[in-house]
Amino acid sequence: MGYYGAFYISELYPVLRRINTYLLRWVMNKYRNRSTWKKATRMLTEAADRRPRFFAHWAWVKPAAR
C-alpha cells in the first residue's frame, strides 16, 4: 500500500475493494446469522465505524454496500 499509494493510487482502489469482498465472504461463511450480503455489509460497516484502523486498508476504502 505504501508504494502504490504514493505512485498508483488509482490502481490500488480496485484491489482494496476486492479485499473488502473477501472479508464479506469470510463473514458470511463464519457467522451463519450474517449469511446475506446485506447483513454482512452492515456488520463490516459498523465494525469500520467503531474501529476504523482495524484493517489498514479501511483508512482508504470503507466497506461499501453491494
ABEGO torsion letter per residue (X at the ends): XAAAAAABAAAAAAAAAAAAAAAAAAAAAABAAAABAAAAAAAAAAAAAABAAABAAAAABBBBBX
